[in-house]
């Protein structure tokens, strides 16, 4: 938790990238593994739970990043990306809407890119520059 508080953009970019890898690798892993055993629809609970783990970790990373950014436009962009990723992952689980899976990849990449941009260009050098300085 201290790492998220001290380096939220680094951790957020890492979590978003790992989430993307997880989403991308899932079909290949389970086509090779479970279809050979006779059923393509099942996956272990721990693997499916990684989606929620990444959402929770990325929530705290976005929260900390928005508190410490020096650019006012970053706060809504980070939250929009996070809420979009949240919606897409929950929608995938409950299958409310039929949406292309590529949207999840694009949003996860956007969130990682925003964290990297914020890390590189939007860091406060003093406490006075931060948008949300209380």
Secondary structure as GFF3:
##gff-version 3
##sequence-region A 1 134
A	DSSP	alpha_helix	2	6	.	.	.	ID=ss1
A	DSSP	alpha_helix	8	33	.	.	.	ID=ss2
A	DSSP	alpha_helix	45	68	.	.	.	ID=ss3
A	DSSP	alpha_helix	72	94	.	.	.	ID=ss4
A	DSSP	alpha_helix	102	121	.	.	.	ID=ss5
###
